[in-house]
Amino acid sequence: MKADVPGTVLKRERVRDAVLELIESRRPGDAIPSERALCALLGVSRPTLRAAVDELVAAGLLVREHGRGMFVAPEKITQELVSADLALSVPQAAGTWSSRLLEFTTLQAGARVGRKLRMSPADEIVYVARLRLVDGAPMAIEHLHIRAALVPGLSAQELEDGDLYEHLRHTHGVHVREAVQAIEPTVVTRAEAQLLEVPELSPALLFERLTSDTAGLPVEYVHSLYRGDRYRIVSRLALGPAAATAPLVRDGHHPGIPPGDFAHGDPIASSTRGDIQAGP
């Protein structure tokens, strides 16, 4: 690479592209050369290289480890949204997903959650906080609010093992059909950072979801925080009609948008608004 590339921004972009090539030629966890070695290799100053590297660290492509060097970051977990006519089918996300229960209690809905679930503030809900892990690494914090009357006897084991929506279907007779969901960027607090094992104020994705059953009754309100350095969503948009095919049924976790009945071909209502709708 030439050392006289004009313009600070362009120079940093060229350096970034060169480091990206190194990243793409290696596997997650592999080391890349030191900043001093990269400066000599690319013919740029330390501040220029560091600015480009900082950008790649913030994007979740590189990891700095104090005293050890720089390493290729773990692969991001990808969730693909696929449109099919007016419905939205949801392939499962990558990796092996599991849960760790953080809190599990029954309490009054309160005004805000009561409005979303269309119930009295004094009515009871089951509140659940759980840490979602992928291949053992923390990925998201989920806060669930479920109508208590719909899930008598809901157990902690149901919230940690298997698919929650399958438990709702088979154990409690609750068939979820539609989810209205909004996604927006945010940053993590100190407490959230400790759970997710990321620095405080790291970027994250905030999901808010209202799930309804086949009769249109709100069943559950959820807000979830997903690591911005490890999680992304890919949308595949159909620009024309496709040939009719049988729905693909697969077991597995669909983070962000839940599985359950959705995995069996029922439509999902997709929202790109900045707030969660209060009903179907």
C-alpha positions in Angstrom: 0.0 0.0 0.0 1.3 3.5 -0.8 2.0 5.8 2.0 0.9 9.0 0.2 -2.8 8.2 -0.2 -4.4 11.7 -0.1 -7.0 12.5 2.6 -7.2 11.2 6.1 -10.6 9.6 5.6 -9.6 7.9 2.4 -6.3 6.7 3.9 -8.1 5.2 6.9 -10.6 3.5 4.5 -7.7 2.0 2.6 -6.1 0.8 5.8 -9.5 -0.6 7.0 -9.8 -2.5 3.7 -6.3 -3.9 4.1 -7.0 -5.1 7.7 -10.3 -6.5 6.6 -8.5 -8.6 4.0 -6.3 -10.0 6.8 -9.4 -10.8 8.9 -11.2 -12.5 6.0 -8.2 -14.7 5.3 -8.2 -16.0 8.9 -10.6 -17.8 11.2 -12.3 -16.5 14.4 -9.8 -16.4 17.2 -6.8 -16.2 15.0 -4.3 -13.4 15.7 -3.5 -10.7 13.3 -0.1 -8.8 13.2 0.6 -6.2 15.8 -0.1 -2.5 15.2 3.7 -1.9 14.8 3.9 -4.7 12.2 0.8 -3.5 10.4 2.2 0.1 10.3 5.4 -1.1 8.6 3.4 -3.5 6.3 1.0 -0.8 5.1 3.3 2.2 5.3 1.0 4.3 7.5 1.3 6.1 10.8 0.2 4.6 14.1 -2.7 7.0 14.6 -4.1 6.2 11.1 -3.9 2.5 11.7 -5.4 2.8 15.2 -8.3 4.8 13.9 -9.1 2.0 11.3 -8.6 -0.7 13.8 -10.8 1.0 16.4 -13.6 1.1 13.8 -13.3 -2.6 13.2 -13.3 -3.4 16.9 -16.5 -1.3 17.3 -18.0 -3.2 14.4 -17.3 -6.5 16.2 -14.8 -7.8 13.6 -11.7 -7.5 15.7 -11.1 -8.1 19.4 -8.3 -6.5 21.4 -6.9 -8.4 24.4 -4.7 -6.4 26.7 -1.1 -7.8 26.7 -1.9 -10.4 24.0 -2.7 -8.5 20.8 -5.6 -8.4 18.3 -7.7 -11.4 17.2 -10.4 -12.1 14.7 -13.7 -11.8 16.4 -16.2 -14.6 16.7 -18.6 -14.9 13.8 -21.8 -12.8 14.1 -25.1 -14.6 14.7 -27.2 -13.9 11.6 -31.0 -13.9 11.6 -32.6 -13.8 8.1 -36.1 -12.5 7.5 -37.7 -13.9 4.4 -40.8 -12.4 2.9 -43.4 -14.8 1.3 -46.4 -12.9 -0.1 -48.0 -11.2 2.9 -46.5 -13.5 5.4 -43.0 -13.6 6.9 -41.3 -16.9 7.4 -38.5 -17.1 9.9 -35.5 -19.4 9.5 -33.8 -20.3 12.7 -30.7 -18.3 13.7 -27.2 -19.8 13.7 -25.7 -21.5 16.7 -26.9 -23.6 19.7 -29.2 -21.4 21.9 -29.8 -22.0 25.6 -31.2 -19.9 28.5 -30.2 -19.0 32.0 -33.0 -17.8 34.2 -32.2 -14.5 36.0 -35.6 -13.8 37.6 -39.0 -15.5 37.7 -42.0 -14.1 39.6 -45.7 -13.2 39.5 -46.7 -9.6 40.0 -49.3 -7.0 39.0 -49.2 -5.9 35.4 -49.0 -2.2 36.1 -50.2 0.6 33.8 -47.7 0.3 31.0 -47.7 -3.5 30.6 -51.4 -3.6 31.3 -52.1 -1.3 28.3 -49.9 -3.5 26.0 -51.6 -6.7 27.1 -55.1 -5.1 27.2 -55.6 -6.1 30.8 -56.2 -4.3 34.1 -53.1 -2.9 35.9 -54.1 -5.0 38.9 -54.2 -8.3 36.9 -51.3 -10.6 37.4 -48.6 -11.4 34.9 -45.6 -13.7 35.0 -42.4 -11.7 34.7 -39.3 -13.5 33.5 -35.8 -12.2 32.9 -33.4 -14.6 31.2 -30.0 -14.6 29.7 -29.8 -16.1 26.2 -26.6 -17.8 25.2 -25.2 -19.1 21.9 -22.8 -21.9 22.1 -22.3 -21.0 25.8 -21.6 -17.3 25.1 -24.0 -14.6 26.4 -26.0 -13.1 23.5 -29.1 -11.3 24.8 -31.1 -10.4 27.9 -34.9 -11.0 27.5 -37.6 -9.5 29.7 -40.9 -11.4 29.3 -44.3 -10.4 30.6 -47.0 -13.1 30.1 -50.6 -13.2 31.2 -50.6 -15.3 34.4 -54.1 -16.6 33.8 -52.9 -18.3 30.5 -50.0 -20.1 32.1 -51.0 -21.6 35.4 -48.1 -23.7 36.7 -45.6 -22.3 34.3 -42.2 -23.7 35.6 -38.7 -22.4 35.6 -37.6 -25.5 33.7 -40.0 -24.6 30.8 -38.2 -21.2 30.6 -34.8 -22.8 30.5 -35.3 -25.9 28.5 -36.5 -26.2 24.9 -38.7 -23.7 23.1 -41.0 -21.5 25.3 -43.6 -21.3 22.5 -43.7 -25.1 22.2 -44.3 -25.3 25.9 -47.1 -22.7 25.7 -48.6 -24.8 22.9 -48.4 -28.3 24.4 -48.5 -27.6 28.1 -50.8 -24.6 28.4 -52.9 -24.8 25.2 -51.7 -21.3 24.1 -51.3 -21.0 20.3 -49.4 -17.9 19.4 -50.0 -16.7 15.9 -48.9 -13.1 15.4 -46.1 -10.9 16.6 -45.7 -7.2 16.1 -42.1 -6.3 16.6 -40.0 -3.1 16.5 -36.2 -3.0 16.5 -34.0 0.0 17.3 -30.3 0.6 18.2 -29.3 1.3 21.8 -26.3 0.9 24.2 -25.9 -1.3 27.2 -25.9 -0.1 30.8 -23.2 -1.2 33.3 -25.4 -4.0 34.7 -26.3 -5.2 31.2 -22.7 -5.1 30.1 -21.7 -7.3 33.0 -24.3 -9.9 32.0 -23.4 -9.8 28.3 -19.6 -9.6 29.0 -19.1 -6.5 26.9 -17.9 -3.0 27.8 -20.3 -0.5 29.2 -22.1 1.6 26.5 -21.4 -1.0 23.9 -23.9 -0.9 20.9 -26.9 -3.2 21.1 -30.2 -4.0 19.4 -33.4 -3.4 21.4 -36.4 -5.6 20.4 -39.9 -4.9 21.5 -42.5 -7.5 20.7 -46.2 -8.0 21.4 -47.4 -11.6 20.7 -51.1 -12.5 20.2 -52.9 -15.9 20.0 -55.1 -17.2 17.3 -58.1 -15.3 18.8 -56.2 -12.0 18.7 -55.7 -11.8 22.5 -52.3 -10.4 23.5 -50.4 -13.2 25.3 -47.0 -11.7 25.9 -45.0 -8.5 25.8 -41.2 -8.8 25.5 -38.3 -6.5 25.3 -34.9 -7.9 24.6 -31.4 -6.6 24.3 -29.1 -8.3 21.8 -25.3 -7.7 21.5 -24.6 -5.4 18.6 -21.2 -6.9 18.1 -22.4 -10.4 17.6 -26.0 -10.2 16.2 -27.4 -9.0 13.0 -30.5 -9.3 10.9 -30.6 -9.9 7.1 -33.8 -9.2 5.2 -34.5 -11.0 1.9 -37.1 -9.0 0.0 -39.2 -10.7 -2.7 -39.7 -8.4 -5.7 -42.1 -10.7 -7.5 -44.4 -13.7 -6.8 -42.7 -17.0 -6.1 -43.8 -20.5 -6.9 -45.9 -22.0 -4.1 -43.9 -24.3 -1.9 -44.7 -26.2 1.3 -43.7 -24.4 4.4 -40.4 -25.5 5.9 -40.7 -26.7 9.4 -37.5 -26.7 11.5 -36.9 -26.9 15.2 -34.7 -24.4 16.8 -34.5 -20.9 18.3 -35.5 -17.8 16.4 -34.1 -14.9 18.4 -35.8 -11.6 18.1 -38.9 -13.0 16.5 -40.2 -16.1 18.4 -40.8 -19.5 16.9 -43.7 -21.5 18.3 -46.7 -21.6 15.9 -44.7 -19.3 13.6 -42.4 -22.2 12.8 -45.5 -24.1 11.5 -46.3 -21.6 8.7 -48.5 -19.1 10.4 -47.9 -15.5 9.3 -46.1 -12.9 11.3 -47.0 -9.2 11.1 -43.8 -7.2 10.6 -43.5 -3.6 11.9 -40.7 -1.2 11.2 -42.1 1.5 13.5 -40.2 2.8 16.5 -42.8 1.7 19.0 -44.6 -1.6 19.7 -48.3 -1.6 18.8 -50.8 -2.3 21.6 -52.9 -4.8 19.7 -53.4 -6.7 16.5 
